[in-house]
Amino acid sequence: MVKVMATGVFDLLHLGHLHFLQAAKALGDELIVVVANDSTVESQKHKPVTPQEMRAELISALKPVDTVIIGHEGDPFEVVEEIRPDIIALGYDQHHNEEDIRRELASRGLPTEVVRLGKFDGDLDGTRKIIWRILDNWDDLYAANRDS
């Protein structure tokens, strides 16, 4: 039984997220997804649009996902030690250094493989793309709602 761990923010769920999780699941038998907690997202990226519980519930409903955990604050390797995955799947756009992760895993005695997954090319395959599309179309969206 090969246990795969994938992590992410998963704010404004989109096809890029789904394809990432499908590719991660294809690496093993069980996919455990760690959804970043709100405070981590806010300190490292942006204030999340949707709260961590909502993001976790949406991810748990996806077919490739077996288990969802909301990440801890502080040491990101604490959850890795709890899960003890065989593989950590990284998305193409995640800003984690694979070698740094491998060194930290080795220092903790975790024989976990780190795999960088490829890019999915598609329209609106990123949260920022979705937000920018909404902003670009705001006047039209606002006018349509105002008139209805």
C-alpha beads as a LAMMPS data file, in Angstrom:
LAMMPS data file: protein, C-alpha beads

148 atoms
147 bonds

1 atom types
1 bond types

-500.0 500.0 xlo xhi
-500.0 500.0 ylo yhi
-500.0 500.0 zlo zhi

Masses

1 110.0

Atoms # bond

1 1 1 0.000 0.000 0.000
2 1 1 1.698 3.201 -1.219
3 1 1 0.653 6.306 0.721
4 1 1 0.881 9.622 -1.164
5 1 1 0.679 13.029 0.469
6 1 1 -0.203 16.204 -1.429
7 1 1 -0.447 19.681 0.034
8 1 1 -1.924 22.968 -1.056
9 1 1 -4.089 25.943 -0.314
10 1 1 -6.926 24.930 -2.676
11 1 1 -8.565 28.349 -2.518
12 1 1 -11.180 28.723 -5.266
13 1 1 -11.099 25.117 -6.418
14 1 1 -10.328 24.745 -10.142
15 1 1 -9.282 22.166 -12.754
16 1 1 -5.585 22.652 -12.005
17 1 1 -6.265 21.428 -8.472
18 1 1 -8.219 18.435 -9.717
19 1 1 -5.536 17.437 -12.228
20 1 1 -2.826 17.827 -9.565
21 1 1 -4.719 15.529 -7.194
22 1 1 -5.465 12.989 -9.938
23 1 1 -1.760 12.865 -10.840
24 1 1 -0.814 12.543 -7.174
25 1 1 -3.265 9.676 -6.663
26 1 1 -1.808 7.892 -9.700
27 1 1 1.500 7.630 -7.792
28 1 1 0.057 5.276 -5.182
29 1 1 -2.896 3.614 -3.523
30 1 1 -3.978 6.158 -0.911
31 1 1 -4.007 9.940 -1.294
32 1 1 -3.874 12.088 1.819
33 1 1 -4.278 15.798 1.176
34 1 1 -3.052 18.412 3.628
35 1 1 -4.973 21.662 3.220
36 1 1 -3.014 24.676 4.437
37 1 1 -4.515 26.330 7.485
38 1 1 -5.745 29.907 7.221
39 1 1 -2.912 31.486 9.216
40 1 1 -0.249 29.780 7.082
41 1 1 -1.950 30.894 3.867
42 1 1 -2.244 34.458 5.114
43 1 1 1.397 34.633 6.207
44 1 1 2.830 33.021 3.057
45 1 1 0.479 33.950 0.200
46 1 1 -2.677 35.992 0.740
47 1 1 -5.788 36.115 2.868
48 1 1 -7.771 33.063 1.744
49 1 1 -11.088 33.657 0.008
50 1 1 -12.607 30.559 1.612
51 1 1 -11.879 29.335 5.159
52 1 1 -9.816 26.220 5.803
53 1 1 -12.805 24.073 6.821
54 1 1 -14.629 24.882 3.593
55 1 1 -11.525 24.193 1.492
56 1 1 -11.007 20.874 3.307
57 1 1 -14.633 19.834 2.748
58 1 1 -14.443 20.623 -0.969
59 1 1 -11.201 18.669 -1.367
60 1 1 -12.595 15.697 0.566
61 1 1 -15.453 15.458 -1.955
62 1 1 -13.086 14.879 -4.874
63 1 1 -12.881 11.326 -6.203
64 1 1 -9.071 10.871 -6.030
65 1 1 -8.872 11.988 -2.383
66 1 1 -8.990 9.411 0.410
67 1 1 -8.271 11.584 3.459
68 1 1 -8.037 15.327 4.159
69 1 1 -6.171 16.932 7.028
70 1 1 -5.908 20.630 7.813
71 1 1 -2.240 21.490 8.244
72 1 1 -0.691 22.540 11.540
73 1 1 0.789 25.903 12.332
74 1 1 4.540 26.044 12.717
75 1 1 6.683 23.083 11.690
76 1 1 5.412 21.834 8.302
77 1 1 7.178 18.504 8.786
78 1 1 5.142 17.685 11.899
79 1 1 2.209 16.560 9.749
80 1 1 4.610 14.560 7.541
81 1 1 5.848 12.718 10.618
82 1 1 2.242 11.951 11.576
83 1 1 1.226 10.729 8.113
84 1 1 4.540 9.022 7.244
85 1 1 3.826 9.013 3.487
86 1 1 5.810 6.948 1.005
87 1 1 5.637 9.817 -1.490
88 1 1 5.139 13.571 -1.247
89 1 1 3.686 14.939 -4.490
90 1 1 4.540 18.555 -5.296
91 1 1 2.651 20.636 -7.814
92 1 1 4.598 22.245 -10.636
93 1 1 3.980 25.712 -9.188
94 1 1 4.612 24.989 -5.519
95 1 1 7.632 26.949 -4.363
96 1 1 9.175 24.143 -2.349
97 1 1 12.771 23.103 -2.986
98 1 1 12.810 19.325 -3.461
99 1 1 16.391 18.925 -2.232
100 1 1 15.685 20.889 0.953
101 1 1 12.665 18.670 1.587
102 1 1 14.676 15.493 0.954
103 1 1 17.400 16.637 3.373
104 1 1 14.863 17.437 6.089
105 1 1 13.080 14.115 5.584
106 1 1 16.393 12.249 5.837
107 1 1 17.365 14.149 8.997
108 1 1 14.086 12.982 10.562
109 1 1 14.585 9.398 9.434
110 1 1 11.703 9.477 6.959
111 1 1 12.357 7.444 3.782
112 1 1 9.825 9.494 1.811
113 1 1 10.230 10.060 -1.925
114 1 1 9.566 13.567 -3.279
115 1 1 7.993 13.805 -6.742
116 1 1 7.447 17.027 -8.702
117 1 1 4.362 16.706 -10.932
118 1 1 3.986 18.316 -14.339
119 1 1 1.976 21.342 -15.355
120 1 1 -1.614 21.214 -16.495
121 1 1 -2.298 23.707 -19.259
122 1 1 -5.850 24.918 -19.278
123 1 1 -7.948 28.029 -19.144
124 1 1 -8.496 29.305 -15.608
125 1 1 -6.251 26.634 -14.095
126 1 1 -5.074 28.906 -11.309
127 1 1 -6.734 30.831 -8.498
128 1 1 -5.070 34.083 -9.533
129 1 1 -6.319 33.607 -13.110
130 1 1 -9.863 33.203 -11.810
131 1 1 -9.615 36.311 -9.642
132 1 1 -8.165 38.380 -12.501
133 1 1 -10.917 37.173 -14.869
134 1 1 -13.556 38.253 -12.339
135 1 1 -11.899 41.643 -11.886
136 1 1 -11.523 42.137 -15.640
137 1 1 -15.227 41.407 -16.099
138 1 1 -16.430 43.183 -12.956
139 1 1 -18.282 45.989 -14.729
140 1 1 -20.209 43.539 -16.896
141 1 1 -20.952 41.241 -13.942
142 1 1 -22.083 44.148 -11.790
143 1 1 -24.313 45.578 -14.536
144 1 1 -25.925 42.173 -15.194
145 1 1 -26.744 41.702 -11.499
146 1 1 -27.939 45.274 -11.059
147 1 1 -30.391 44.919 -13.961
148 1 1 -31.837 41.569 -12.860

Bonds

1 1 1 2
2 1 2 3
3 1 3 4
4 1 4 5
5 1 5 6
6 1 6 7
7 1 7 8
8 1 8 9
9 1 9 10
10 1 10 11
11 1 11 12
12 1 12 13
13 1 13 14
14 1 14 15
15 1 15 16
16 1 16 17
17 1 17 18
18 1 18 19
19 1 19 20
20 1 20 21
21 1 21 22
22 1 22 23
23 1 23 24
24 1 24 25
25 1 25 26
26 1 26 27
27 1 27 28
28 1 28 29
29 1 29 30
30 1 30 31
31 1 31 32
32 1 32 33
33 1 33 34
34 1 34 35
35 1 35 36
36 1 36 37
37 1 37 38
38 1 38 39
39 1 39 40
40 1 40 41
41 1 41 42
42 1 42 43
43 1 43 44
44 1 44 45
45 1 45 46
46 1 46 47
47 1 47 48
48 1 48 49
49 1 49 50
50 1 50 51
51 1 51 52
52 1 52 53
53 1 53 54
54 1 54 55
55 1 55 56
56 1 56 57
57 1 57 58
58 1 58 59
59 1 59 60
60 1 60 61
61 1 61 62
62 1 62 63
63 1 63 64
64 1 64 65
65 1 65 66
66 1 66 67
67 1 67 68
68 1 68 69
69 1 69 70
70 1 70 71
71 1 71 72
72 1 72 73
73 1 73 74
74 1 74 75
75 1 75 76
76 1 76 77
77 1 77 78
78 1 78 79
79 1 79 80
80 1 80 81
81 1 81 82
82 1 82 83
83 1 83 84
84 1 84 85
85 1 85 86
86 1 86 87
87 1 87 88
88 1 88 89
89 1 89 90
90 1 90 91
91 1 91 92
92 1 92 93
93 1 93 94
94 1 94 95
95 1 95 96
96 1 96 97
97 1 97 98
98 1 98 99
99 1 99 100
100 1 100 101
101 1 101 102
102 1 102 103
103 1 103 104
104 1 104 105
105 1 105 106
106 1 106 107
107 1 107 108
108 1 108 109
109 1 109 110
110 1 110 111
111 1 111 112
112 1 112 113
113 1 113 114
114 1 114 115
115 1 115 116
116 1 116 117
117 1 117 118
118 1 118 119
119 1 119 120
120 1 120 121
121 1 121 122
122 1 122 123
123 1 123 124
124 1 124 125
125 1 125 126
126 1 126 127
127 1 127 128
128 1 128 129
129 1 129 130
130 1 130 131
131 1 131 132
132 1 132 133
133 1 133 134
134 1 134 135
135 1 135 136
136 1 136 137
137 1 137 138
138 1 138 139
139 1 139 140
140 1 140 141
141 1 141 142
142 1 142 143
143 1 143 144
144 1 144 145
145 1 145 146
146 1 146 147
147 1 147 148
